[in-house]
Amino acid sequence: MATWHYQVMKHDDDLGVWYGVHEYYPMPGWAGWSITPLLTGEDLEDLKSILKMIEQDIYRHGVKDYE
């Protein structure tokens, strides 16, 4: 059974080569993914660094109400 997951995808377009984290849903014979990436970076190490900073900020600053 297929389930959605976060997937790093390599983009190569007019902006050059860059990486994005997409929501991804694999199915037999095809796959679907979000058009707009949730997060982008210049390379894989850049994405990993951003994700670590996000995690650290969640622990450091907690949750605020969205009003």
All heavy atoms as a GROMACS GRO file, in nm:
protein
  562
    1MET      N    1   0.084  -0.118   0.000
    1MET     CA    2   0.000   0.000   0.000
    1MET      C    3   0.089   0.125   0.000
    1MET      O    4   0.177   0.140   0.082
    1MET     CB    5  -0.091  -0.002   0.123
    1MET     CG    6  -0.173   0.123   0.139
    1MET     SD    7  -0.269   0.119   0.289
    1MET     CE    8  -0.427   0.155   0.219
    2ALA      N    9   0.064   0.213  -0.090
    2ALA     CA   10   0.141   0.337  -0.100
    2ALA      C   11   0.089   0.440  -0.002
    2ALA      O   12  -0.030   0.449   0.025
    2ALA     CB   13   0.133   0.392  -0.242
    3THR      N   14   0.181   0.517   0.054
    3THR     CA   15   0.144   0.629   0.139
    3THR      C   16   0.229   0.748   0.100
    3THR      O   17   0.339   0.734   0.047
    3THR     CB   18   0.169   0.596   0.289
    3THR    OG1   19   0.308   0.569   0.308
    3THR    CG2   20   0.087   0.478   0.334
    4TRP      N   21   0.178   0.867   0.126
    4TRP     CA   22   0.254   0.988   0.091
    4TRP      C   23   0.371   1.002   0.186
    4TRP      O   24   0.370   0.949   0.297
    4TRP     CB   25   0.163   1.111   0.093
    4TRP     CG   26   0.131   1.161   0.230
    4TRP    CD1   27   0.027   1.123   0.309
    4TRP    CD2   28   0.205   1.257   0.305
    4TRP    NE1   29   0.030   1.189   0.428
    4TRP    CE2   30   0.139   1.273   0.429
    4TRP    CE3   31   0.319   1.332   0.281
    4TRP    CZ2   32   0.185   1.359   0.526
    4TRP    CZ3   33   0.363   1.419   0.379
    4TRP    CH2   34   0.296   1.431   0.499
    5HIS      N   35   0.472   1.072   0.140
    5HIS     CA   36   0.588   1.103   0.222
    5HIS      C   37   0.654   1.230   0.167
    5HIS      O   38   0.617   1.279   0.061
    5HIS     CB   39   0.688   0.986   0.225
    5HIS     CG   40   0.746   0.952   0.092
    5HIS    ND1   41   0.688   0.862   0.005
    5HIS    CD2   42   0.859   0.996   0.030
    5HIS    CE1   43   0.763   0.852  -0.104
    5HIS    NE2   44   0.866   0.933  -0.092
    6TYR      N   45   0.748   1.282   0.241
    6TYR     CA   46   0.826   1.396   0.194
    6TYR      C   47   0.940   1.342   0.107
    6TYR      O   48   1.004   1.244   0.142
    6TYR     CB   49   0.884   1.477   0.310
    6TYR     CG   50   0.776   1.541   0.393
    6TYR    CD1   51   0.747   1.494   0.520
    6TYR    CD2   52   0.701   1.647   0.343
    6TYR    CE1   53   0.648   1.552   0.597
    6TYR    CE2   54   0.601   1.706   0.419
    6TYR     CZ   55   0.575   1.658   0.545
    6TYR     OH   56   0.476   1.716   0.620
    7GLN      N   57   0.962   1.407  -0.006
    7GLN     CA   58   1.061   1.360  -0.102
    7GLN      C   59   1.146   1.476  -0.152
    7GLN      O   60   1.093   1.577  -0.196
    7GLN     CB   61   0.990   1.295  -0.222
    7GLN     CG   62   1.082   1.241  -0.327
    7GLN     CD   63   1.160   1.122  -0.278
    7GLN    OE1   64   1.103   1.026  -0.228
    7GLN    NE2   65   1.292   1.128  -0.290
    8VAL      N   66   1.280   1.461  -0.144
    8VAL     CA   67   1.369   1.560  -0.204
    8VAL      C   68   1.371   1.533  -0.354
    8VAL      O   69   1.388   1.419  -0.398
    8VAL     CB   70   1.512   1.550  -0.146
    8VAL    CG1   71   1.606   1.645  -0.221
    8VAL    CG2   72   1.512   1.582   0.002
    9MET      N   73   1.350   1.639  -0.433
    9MET     CA   74   1.352   1.627  -0.578
    9MET      C   75   1.448   1.730  -0.636
    9MET      O   76   1.452   1.845  -0.591
    9MET     CB   77   1.211   1.647  -0.635
    9MET     CG   78   1.112   1.543  -0.582
    9MET     SD   79   0.946   1.565  -0.645
    9MET     CE   80   0.962   1.489  -0.804
   10LYS      N   81   1.528   1.686  -0.733
   10LYS     CA   82   1.625   1.773  -0.799
   10LYS      C   83   1.555   1.846  -0.914
   10LYS      O   84   1.490   1.783  -0.998
   10LYS     CB   85   1.741   1.690  -0.852
   10LYS     CG   86   1.847   1.770  -0.922
   10LYS     CD   87   1.958   1.677  -0.971
   10LYS     CE   88   2.064   1.752  -1.048
   10LYS     NZ   89   2.167   1.659  -1.097
   11HIS      N   90   1.568   1.977  -0.917
   11HIS     CA   91   1.511   2.060  -1.023
   11HIS      C   92   1.625   2.110  -1.112
   11HIS      O   93   1.731   2.146  -1.063
   11HIS     CB   94   1.438   2.182  -0.964
   11HIS     CG   95   1.318   2.146  -0.882
   11HIS    ND1   96   1.190   2.165  -0.927
   11HIS    CD2   97   1.307   2.092  -0.758
   11HIS    CE1   98   1.105   2.126  -0.834
   11HIS    NE2   99   1.174   2.081  -0.731
   12ASP      N  100   1.602   2.114  -1.240
   12ASP     CA  101   1.698   2.170  -1.335
   12ASP      C  102   1.617   2.251  -1.434
   12ASP      O  103   1.554   2.196  -1.524
   12ASP     CB  104   1.775   2.057  -1.404
   12ASP     CG  105   1.893   2.110  -1.486
   12ASP    OD1  106   1.908   2.232  -1.498
   12ASP    OD2  107   1.967   2.026  -1.539
   13ASP      N  108   1.615   2.384  -1.415
   13ASP     CA  109   1.532   2.470  -1.498
   13ASP      C  110   1.606   2.600  -1.530
   13ASP      O  111   1.728   2.606  -1.518
   13ASP     CB  112   1.398   2.497  -1.429
   13ASP     CG  113   1.412   2.558  -1.291
   13ASP    OD1  114   1.517   2.618  -1.260
   13ASP    OD2  115   1.316   2.548  -1.211
   14ASP      N  116   1.533   2.702  -1.567
   14ASP     CA  117   1.594   2.831  -1.604
   14ASP      C  118   1.675   2.892  -1.489
   14ASP      O  119   1.763   2.973  -1.512
   14ASP     CB  120   1.486   2.931  -1.647
   14ASP     CG  121   1.417   2.889  -1.775
   14ASP    OD1  122   1.474   2.806  -1.849
   14ASP    OD2  123   1.305   2.936  -1.800
   15LEU      N  124   1.642   2.855  -1.365
   15LEU     CA  125   1.715   2.906  -1.248
   15LEU      C  126   1.843   2.829  -1.222
   15LEU      O  127   1.922   2.866  -1.136
   15LEU     CB  128   1.625   2.899  -1.124
   15LEU     CG  129   1.495   2.979  -1.130
   15LEU    CD1  130   1.411   2.950  -1.006
   15LEU    CD2  131   1.525   3.127  -1.142
   16GLY      N  132   1.863   2.719  -1.292
   16GLY     CA  133   1.977   2.632  -1.268
   16GLY      C  134   1.935   2.507  -1.195
   16GLY      O  135   1.818   2.469  -1.196
   17VAL      N  136   2.029   2.442  -1.130
   17VAL     CA  137   2.000   2.321  -1.053
   17VAL      C  138   1.977   2.360  -0.909
   17VAL      O  139   2.054   2.436  -0.850
   17VAL     CB  140   2.117   2.220  -1.062
   17VAL    CG1  141   2.092   2.100  -0.973
   17VAL    CG2  142   2.139   2.178  -1.207
   18TRP      N  143   1.866   2.311  -0.851
   18TRP     CA  144   1.832   2.335  -0.711
   18TRP      C  145   1.748   2.219  -0.662
   18TRP      O  146   1.707   2.134  -0.739
   18TRP     CB  147   1.762   2.470  -0.692
   18TRP     CG  148   1.639   2.489  -0.776
   18TRP    CD1  149   1.635   2.526  -0.908
   18TRP    CD2  150   1.504   2.472  -0.737
   18TRP    NE1  151   1.506   2.533  -0.952
   18TRP    CE2  152   1.423   2.501  -0.849
   18TRP    CE3  153   1.442   2.435  -0.618
   18TRP    CZ2  154   1.284   2.493  -0.845
   18TRP    CZ3  155   1.303   2.429  -0.614
   18TRP    CH2  156   1.226   2.457  -0.726
   19TYR      N  157   1.727   2.212  -0.532
   19TYR     CA  158   1.658   2.100  -0.471
   19TYR      C  159   1.537   2.149  -0.392
   19TYR      O  160   1.539   2.258  -0.336
   19TYR     CB  161   1.753   2.024  -0.378
   19TYR     CG  162   1.865   1.957  -0.453
   19TYR    CD1  163   1.974   2.029  -0.500
   19TYR    CD2  164   1.858   1.822  -0.483
   19TYR    CE1  165   2.075   1.969  -0.572
   19TYR    CE2  166   1.960   1.760  -0.555
   19TYR     CZ  167   2.067   1.834  -0.599
   19TYR     OH  168   2.166   1.774  -0.671
   20GLY      N  169   1.432   2.067  -0.390
   20GLY     CA  170   1.312   2.102  -0.316
   20GLY      C  171   1.256   1.982  -0.244
   20GLY      O  172   1.269   1.868  -0.290
   21VAL      N  173   1.193   2.006  -0.129
   21VAL     CA  174   1.122   1.901  -0.055
   21VAL      C  175   0.975   1.911  -0.096
   21VAL      O  176   0.912   2.015  -0.079
   21VAL     CB  177   1.137   1.919   0.098
   21VAL    CG1  178   1.055   1.814   0.172
   21VAL    CG2  179   1.283   1.913   0.139
   22HIS      N  180   0.924   1.803  -0.150
   22HIS     CA  181   0.785   1.797  -0.197
   22HIS      C  182   0.707   1.692  -0.117
   22HIS      O  183   0.765   1.598  -0.062
   22HIS     CB  184   0.780   1.755  -0.344
   22HIS     CG  185   0.837   1.856  -0.438
   22HIS    ND1  186   0.759   1.945  -0.506
   22HIS    CD2  187   0.965   1.883  -0.475
   22HIS    CE1  188   0.834   2.022  -0.582
   22HIS    NE2  189   0.961   1.986  -0.565
   23GLU      N  190   0.576   1.708  -0.114
   23GLU     CA  191   0.490   1.599  -0.071
   23GLU      C  192   0.480   1.505  -0.191
   23GLU      O  193   0.460   1.549  -0.305
   23GLU     CB  194   0.353   1.653  -0.031
   23GLU     CG  195   0.361   1.740   0.093
   23GLU     CD  196   0.229   1.809   0.123
   23GLU    OE1  197   0.164   1.859   0.028
   23GLU    OE2  198   0.193   1.814   0.241
   24TYR      N  199   0.494   1.376  -0.168
   24TYR     CA  200   0.507   1.279  -0.277
   24TYR      C  201   0.417   1.160  -0.249
   24TYR      O  202   0.412   1.109  -0.136
   24TYR     CB  203   0.654   1.236  -0.285
   24TYR     CG  204   0.689   1.153  -0.405
   24TYR    CD1  205   0.721   1.213  -0.526
   24TYR    CD2  206   0.692   1.014  -0.397
   24TYR    CE1  207   0.757   1.137  -0.636
   24TYR    CE2  208   0.727   0.938  -0.508
   24TYR     CZ  209   0.759   1.000  -0.627
   24TYR     OH  210   0.793   0.926  -0.734
   25TYR      N  211   0.345   1.115  -0.351
   25TYR     CA  212   0.256   1.001  -0.336
   25TYR      C  213   0.280   0.901  -0.449
   25TYR      O  214   0.236   0.922  -0.561
   25TYR     CB  215   0.109   1.046  -0.338
   25TYR     CG  216   0.014   0.938  -0.294
   25TYR    CD1  217  -0.009   0.915  -0.159
   25TYR    CD2  218  -0.050   0.857  -0.386
   25TYR    CE1  219  -0.095   0.815  -0.118
   25TYR    CE2  220  -0.136   0.757  -0.346
   25TYR     CZ  221  -0.158   0.737  -0.212
   25TYR     OH  222  -0.243   0.638  -0.170
   26PRO      N  223   0.355   0.794  -0.419
   26PRO     CA  224   0.383   0.693  -0.523
   26PRO      C  225   0.266   0.595  -0.538
   26PRO      O  226   0.204   0.556  -0.440
   26PRO     CB  227   0.508   0.622  -0.469
   26PRO     CG  228   0.495   0.633  -0.320
   26PRO     CD  229   0.425   0.765  -0.294
   27MET      N  230   0.238   0.559  -0.660
   27MET     CA  231   0.136   0.458  -0.691
   27MET      C  232   0.194   0.366  -0.798
   27MET      O  233   0.284   0.407  -0.872
   27MET     CB  234   0.009   0.525  -0.745
   27MET     CG  235  -0.067   0.608  -0.642
   27MET     SD  236  -0.141   0.508  -0.512
   27MET     CE  237  -0.265   0.420  -0.603
   28PRO      N  238   0.143   0.244  -0.807
   28PRO     CA  239   0.192   0.155  -0.914
   28PRO      C  240   0.170   0.219  -1.052
   28PRO      O  241   0.059   0.258  -1.086
   28PRO     CB  242   0.105   0.030  -0.898
   28PRO     CG  243   0.062   0.032  -0.754
   28PRO     CD  244   0.046   0.178  -0.720
   29GLY      N  245   0.278   0.240  -1.125
   29GLY     CA  246   0.268   0.295  -1.259
   29GLY      C  247   0.272   0.446  -1.269
   29GLY      O  248   0.282   0.500  -1.378
   30TRP      N  249   0.260   0.518  -1.157
   30TRP     CA  250   0.267   0.664  -1.161
   30TRP      C  251   0.294   0.718  -1.022
   30TRP      O  252   0.289   0.646  -0.924
   30TRP     CB  253   0.139   0.725  -1.217
   30TRP     CG  254   0.020   0.710  -1.127
   30TRP    CD1  255  -0.065   0.603  -1.121
   30TRP    CD2  256  -0.027   0.802  -1.028
   30TRP    NE1  257  -0.161   0.622  -1.025
   30TRP    CE2  258  -0.141   0.745  -0.966
   30TRP    CE3  259   0.014   0.927  -0.987
   30TRP    CZ2  260  -0.212   0.809  -0.865
   30TRP    CZ3  261  -0.057   0.990  -0.885
   30TRP    CH2  262  -0.168   0.930  -0.827
   31ALA      N  263   0.322   0.844  -1.015
   31ALA     CA  264   0.343   0.910  -0.885
   31ALA      C  265   0.291   1.053  -0.896
   31ALA      O  266   0.292   1.114  -1.003
   31ALA     CB  267   0.490   0.911  -0.846
   32GLY      N  268   0.246   1.107  -0.784
   32GLY     CA  269   0.202   1.246  -0.780
   32GLY      C  270   0.280   1.320  -0.673
   32GLY      O  271   0.326   1.261  -0.575
   33TRP      N  272   0.300   1.450  -0.694
   33TRP     CA  273   0.372   1.530  -0.596
   33TRP      C  274   0.323   1.673  -0.601
   33TRP      O  275   0.263   1.716  -0.698
   33TRP     CB  276   0.523   1.524  -0.617
   33TRP     CG  277   0.569   1.562  -0.754
   33TRP    CD1  278   0.596   1.688  -0.799
   33TRP    CD2  279   0.594   1.475  -0.863
   33TRP    NE1  280   0.636   1.686  -0.929
   33TRP    CE2  281   0.636   1.554  -0.972
   33TRP    CE3  282   0.585   1.338  -0.881
   33TRP    CZ2  283   0.668   1.500  -1.095
   33TRP    CZ3  284   0.618   1.285  -1.003
   33TRP    CH2  285   0.660   1.365  -1.107
   34SER      N  286   0.350   1.745  -0.493
   34SER     CA  287   0.310   1.885  -0.485
   34SER      C  288   0.388   1.966  -0.589
   34SER      O  289   0.507   1.944  -0.610
   34SER     CB  290   0.335   1.941  -0.344
   34SER     OG  291   0.471   1.928  -0.307
   35ILE      N  292   0.319   2.058  -0.654
   35ILE     CA  293   0.383   2.143  -0.754
   35ILE      C  294   0.484   2.236  -0.689
   35ILE      O  295   0.596   2.252  -0.734
   35ILE     CB  296   0.278   2.223  -0.833
   35ILE    CG1  297   0.191   2.128  -0.915
   35ILE    CG2  298   0.344   2.327  -0.922
   35ILE    CD1  299   0.072   2.193  -0.979
   36THR      N  300   0.444   2.297  -0.580
   36THR     CA  301   0.531   2.391  -0.509
   36THR      C  302   0.603   2.318  -0.397
   36THR      O  303   0.539   2.256  -0.312
   36THR     CB  304   0.448   2.507  -0.451
   36THR    OG1  305   0.375   2.569  -0.556
   36THR    CG2  306   0.538   2.608  -0.382
   37PRO      N  307   0.736   2.323  -0.394
   37PRO     CA  308   0.809   2.257  -0.284
   37PRO      C  309   0.783   2.328  -0.152
   37PRO      O  310   0.759   2.448  -0.147
   37PRO     CB  311   0.955   2.268  -0.326
   37PRO     CG  312   0.962   2.373  -0.429
   37PRO     CD  313   0.826   2.386  -0.490
   38LEU      N  314   0.787   2.251  -0.044
   38LEU     CA  315   0.769   2.305   0.090
   38LEU      C  316   0.893   2.379   0.137
   38LEU      O  317   0.885   2.469   0.219
   38LEU     CB  318   0.737   2.192   0.188
   38LEU     CG  319   0.617   2.106   0.153
   38LEU    CD1  320   0.613   1.983   0.243
   38LEU    CD2  321   0.491   2.187   0.165
   39LEU      N  322   1.006   2.341   0.084
   39LEU     CA  323   1.135   2.395   0.125
   39LEU      C  324   1.232   2.380   0.008
   39LEU      O  325   1.226   2.281  -0.064
   39LEU     CB  326   1.186   2.315   0.245
   39LEU     CG  327   1.313   2.355   0.314
   39LEU    CD1  328   1.296   2.489   0.382
   39LEU    CD2  329   1.352   2.251   0.417
   40THR      N  330   1.318   2.479  -0.013
   40THR     CA  331   1.415   2.470  -0.122
   40THR      C  332   1.555   2.502  -0.072
   40THR      O  333   1.573   2.568   0.030
   40THR     CB  334   1.381   2.568  -0.236
   40THR    OG1  335   1.388   2.702  -0.187
   40THR    CG2  336   1.244   2.541  -0.294
   41GLY      N  337   1.653   2.453  -0.147
   41GLY     CA  338   1.793   2.480  -0.116
   41GLY      C  339   1.878   2.470  -0.240
   41GLY      O  340   1.837   2.411  -0.340
   42GLU      N  341   1.997   2.527  -0.232
   42GLU     CA  342   2.088   2.524  -0.347
   42GLU      C  343   2.143   2.384  -0.374
   42GLU      O  344   2.174   2.352  -0.488
   42GLU     CB  345   2.203   2.621  -0.323
   42GLU     CG  346   2.159   2.766  -0.322
   42GLU     CD  347   2.276   2.861  -0.301
   42GLU    OE1  348   2.392   2.818  -0.307
   42GLU    OE2  349   2.248   2.979  -0.277
   43ASP      N  350   2.156   2.303  -0.269
   43ASP     CA  351   2.203   2.166  -0.285
   43ASP      C  352   2.151   2.084  -0.167
   43ASP      O  353   2.083   2.136  -0.078
   43ASP     CB  354   2.356   2.160  -0.296
   43ASP     CG  355   2.428   2.226  -0.180
   43ASP    OD1  356   2.379   2.219  -0.064
   43ASP    OD2  357   2.534   2.286  -0.203
   44LEU      N  358   2.181   1.955  -0.166
   44LEU     CA  359   2.130   1.866  -0.062
   44LEU      C  360   2.180   1.905   0.077
   44LEU      O  361   2.104   1.902   0.174
   44LEU     CB  362   2.166   1.721  -0.095
   44LEU     CG  363   2.100   1.613  -0.012
   44LEU    CD1  364   1.948   1.628  -0.012
   44LEU    CD2  365   2.141   1.476  -0.062
   45GLU      N  366   2.306   1.944   0.087
   45GLU     CA  367   2.360   1.984   0.217
   45GLU      C  368   2.292   2.111   0.269
   45GLU      O  369   2.269   2.124   0.390
   45GLU     CB  370   2.511   2.003   0.208
   45GLU     CG  371   2.588   1.874   0.188
   45GLU     CD  372   2.553   1.766   0.291
   45GLU    OE1  373   2.554   1.796   0.412
   45GLU    OE2  374   2.526   1.652   0.249
   46ASP      N  375   2.258   2.202   0.179
   46ASP     CA  376   2.185   2.322   0.216
   46ASP      C  377   2.048   2.286   0.275
   46ASP      O  378   2.008   2.338   0.379
   46ASP     CB  379   2.169   2.413   0.094
   46ASP     CG  380   2.118   2.551   0.126
   46ASP    OD1  381   2.144   2.602   0.236
   46ASP    OD2  382   2.052   2.610   0.038
   47LEU      N  383   1.977   2.192   0.211
   47LEU     CA  384   1.847   2.147   0.263
   47LEU      C  385   1.862   2.086   0.402
   47LEU      O  386   1.783   2.114   0.492
   47LEU     CB  387   1.785   2.044   0.170
   47LEU     CG  388   1.705   2.095   0.052
   47LEU    CD1  389   1.649   1.977  -0.028
   47LEU    CD2  390   1.593   2.185   0.095
   48LYS      N  391   1.961   2.000   0.419
   48LYS     CA  392   1.983   1.935   0.549
   48LYS      C  393   2.010   2.040   0.657
   48LYS      O  394   1.958   2.031   0.768
   48LYS     CB  395   2.100   1.837   0.541
   48LYS     CG  396   2.071   1.713   0.461
   48LYS     CD  397   2.196   1.627   0.455
   48LYS     CE  398   2.180   1.506   0.370
   48LYS     NZ  399   2.303   1.424   0.364
   49SER      N  400   2.089   2.140   0.625
   49SER     CA  401   2.121   2.247   0.720
   49SER      C  402   1.996   2.325   0.758
   49SER      O  403   1.973   2.355   0.877
   49SER     CB  404   2.225   2.339   0.658
   49SER     OG  405   2.250   2.450   0.740
   50ILE      N  406   1.912   2.358   0.661
   50ILE     CA  407   1.788   2.431   0.688
   50ILE      C  408   1.696   2.349   0.777
   50ILE      O  409   1.637   2.401   0.873
   50ILE     CB  410   1.718   2.469   0.556
   50ILE    CG1  411   1.801   2.572   0.479
   50ILE    CG2  412   1.577   2.523   0.582
   50ILE    CD1  413   1.757   2.593   0.336
   51LEU      N  414   1.684   2.220   0.750
   51LEU     CA  415   1.599   2.133   0.832
   51LEU      C  416   1.648   2.126   0.976
   51LEU      O  417   1.569   2.128   1.071
   51LEU     CB  418   1.591   1.993   0.771
   51LEU     CG  419   1.506   1.983   0.645
   51LEU    CD1  420   1.529   1.849   0.577
   51LEU    CD2  421   1.360   2.005   0.676
   52LYS      N  422   1.779   2.120   0.996
   52LYS     CA  423   1.835   2.119   1.132
   52LYS      C  424   1.804   2.250   1.203
   52LYS      O  425   1.768   2.250   1.322
   52LYS     CB  426   1.986   2.096   1.128
   52LYS     CG  427   2.023   1.954   1.096
   52LYS     CD  428   2.174   1.937   1.089
   52LYS     CE  429   2.210   1.797   1.044
   52LYS     NZ  430   2.353   1.779   1.026
   53MET      N  431   1.815   2.364   1.131
   53MET     CA  432   1.784   2.494   1.192
   53MET      C  433   1.636   2.502   1.231
   53MET      O  434   1.602   2.554   1.337
   53MET     CB  435   1.819   2.608   1.097
   53MET     CG  436   1.967   2.633   1.086
   53MET     SD  437   2.007   2.782   0.990
   53MET     CE  438   1.973   2.727   0.824
   54ILE      N  439   1.549   2.448   1.145
   54ILE     CA  440   1.406   2.447   1.175
   54ILE      C  441   1.380   2.367   1.303
   54ILE      O  442   1.308   2.412   1.393
   54ILE     CB  443   1.324   2.391   1.057
   54ILE    CG1  444   1.327   2.489   0.940
   54ILE    CG2  445   1.181   2.360   1.100
   54ILE    CD1  446   1.270   2.433   0.811
   55GLU      N  447   1.438   2.249   1.312
   55GLU     CA  448   1.419   2.165   1.431
   55GLU      C  449   1.470   2.236   1.556
   55GLU      O  450   1.403   2.238   1.660
   55GLU     CB  451   1.490   2.031   1.413
   55GLU     CG  452   1.468   1.939   1.532
   55GLU     CD  453   1.540   1.807   1.518
   55GLU    OE1  454   1.647   1.803   1.453
   55GLU    OE2  455   1.488   1.708   1.573
   56GLN      N  456   1.587   2.298   1.549
   56GLN     CA  457   1.643   2.369   1.664
   56GLN      C  458   1.553   2.485   1.706
   56GLN      O  459   1.531   2.508   1.825
   56GLN     CB  460   1.783   2.420   1.631
   56GLN     CG  461   1.886   2.310   1.620
   56GLN     CD  462   2.019   2.358   1.563
   56GLN    OE1  463   2.032   2.472   1.518
   56GLN    NE2  464   2.118   2.269   1.563
   57ASP      N  465   1.498   2.557   1.609
   57ASP     CA  466   1.410   2.669   1.642
   57ASP      C  467   1.279   2.623   1.705
   57ASP      O  468   1.224   2.690   1.791
   57ASP     CB  469   1.381   2.754   1.517
   57ASP     CG  470   1.497   2.844   1.481
   57ASP    OD1  471   1.589   2.860   1.564
   57ASP    OD2  472   1.496   2.900   1.370
   58ILE      N  473   1.228   2.508   1.663
   58ILE     CA  474   1.106   2.455   1.726
   58ILE      C  475   1.133   2.427   1.873
   58ILE      O  476   1.053   2.464   1.960
   58ILE     CB  477   1.058   2.328   1.653
   58ILE    CG1  478   1.004   2.364   1.515
   58ILE    CG2  479   0.951   2.255   1.737
   58ILE    CD1  480   0.977   2.243   1.426
   59TYR      N  481   1.245   2.364   1.904
   59TYR     CA  482   1.279   2.337   2.043
   59TYR      C  483   1.308   2.465   2.119
   59TYR      O  484   1.268   2.480   2.235
   59TYR     CB  485   1.398   2.242   2.053
   59TYR     CG  486   1.364   2.100   2.020
   59TYR    CD1  487   1.414   2.039   1.906
   59TYR    CD2  488   1.280   2.025   2.102
   59TYR    CE1  489   1.382   1.908   1.874
   59TYR    CE2  490   1.246   1.894   2.071
   59TYR     CZ  491   1.297   1.837   1.957
   59TYR     OH  492   1.265   1.708   1.927
   60ARG      N  493   1.374   2.560   2.058
   60ARG     CA  494   1.414   2.684   2.124
   60ARG      C  495   1.296   2.778   2.146
   60ARG      O  496   1.283   2.841   2.251
   60ARG     CB  497   1.521   2.754   2.041
   60ARG     CG  498   1.579   2.879   2.107
   60ARG     CD  499   1.692   2.941   2.024
   60ARG     NE  500   1.802   2.846   2.009
   60ARG     CZ  501   1.853   2.804   1.893
   60ARG    NH1  502   1.807   2.850   1.778
   60ARG    NH2  503   1.952   2.718   1.889
   61HIS      N  504   1.207   2.791   2.048
   61HIS     CA  505   1.102   2.892   2.053
   61HIS      C  506   0.961   2.836   2.075
   61HIS      O  507   0.868   2.913   2.095
   61HIS     CB  508   1.104   2.976   1.925
   61HIS     CG  509   1.236   3.042   1.902
   61HIS    ND1  510   1.282   3.145   1.980
   61HIS    CD2  511   1.333   3.017   1.811
   61HIS    CE1  512   1.401   3.183   1.936
   61HIS    NE2  513   1.436   3.105   1.835
   62GLY      N  514   0.945   2.706   2.065
   62GLY     CA  515   0.815   2.645   2.092
   62GLY      C  516   0.711   2.679   1.986
   62GLY      O  517   0.743   2.706   1.871
   63VAL      N  518   0.585   2.682   2.030
   63VAL     CA  519   0.471   2.703   1.941
   63VAL      C  520   0.400   2.831   1.979
   63VAL      O  521   0.380   2.858   2.098
   63VAL     CB  522   0.372   2.585   1.950
   63VAL    CG1  523   0.249   2.610   1.867
   63VAL    CG2  524   0.440   2.456   1.912
   64LYS      N  525   0.364   2.910   1.883
   64LYS     CA  526   0.287   3.033   1.906
   64LYS      C  527   0.152   3.018   1.839
   64LYS      O  528   0.138   2.950   1.738
   64LYS     CB  529   0.359   3.154   1.847
   64LYS     CG  530   0.494   3.180   1.912
   64LYS     CD  531   0.531   3.325   1.898
   64LYS     CE  532   0.666   3.354   1.961
   64LYS     NZ  533   0.671   3.341   2.104
   65ASP      N  534   0.050   3.082   1.898
   65ASP     CA  535  -0.082   3.082   1.837
   65ASP      C  536  -0.082   3.164   1.709
   65ASP      O  537  -0.021   3.270   1.703
   65ASP     CB  538  -0.187   3.139   1.933
   65ASP     CG  539  -0.213   3.049   2.051
   65ASP    OD1  540  -0.191   2.927   2.037
   65ASP    OD2  541  -0.256   3.100   2.155
   66TYR      N  542  -0.151   3.115   1.609
   66TYR     CA  543  -0.168   3.187   1.482
   66TYR      C  544  -0.301   3.261   1.492
   66TYR      O  545  -0.405   3.199   1.505
   66TYR     CB  546  -0.169   3.088   1.366
   66TYR     CG  547  -0.182   3.154   1.231
   66TYR    CD1  548  -0.071   3.196   1.163
   66TYR    CD2  549  -0.308   3.174   1.173
   66TYR    CE1  550  -0.080   3.257   1.039
   66TYR    CE2  551  -0.319   3.233   1.049
   66TYR     CZ  552  -0.206   3.276   0.982
   66TYR     OH  553  -0.216   3.335   0.860
   67GLU      N  554  -0.294   3.391   1.489
   67GLU     CA  555  -0.417   3.470   1.506
   67GLU      C  556  -0.455   3.540   1.380
   67GLU      O  557  -0.380   3.587   1.305
   67GLU     CB  558  -0.399   3.572   1.618
   67GLU     CG  559  -0.376   3.502   1.749
   67GLU     CD  560  -0.349   3.600   1.862
   67GLU    OE1  561  -0.377   3.721   1.847
   67GLU    OE2  562  -0.299   3.556   1.964
   0.00000   0.00000   0.00000
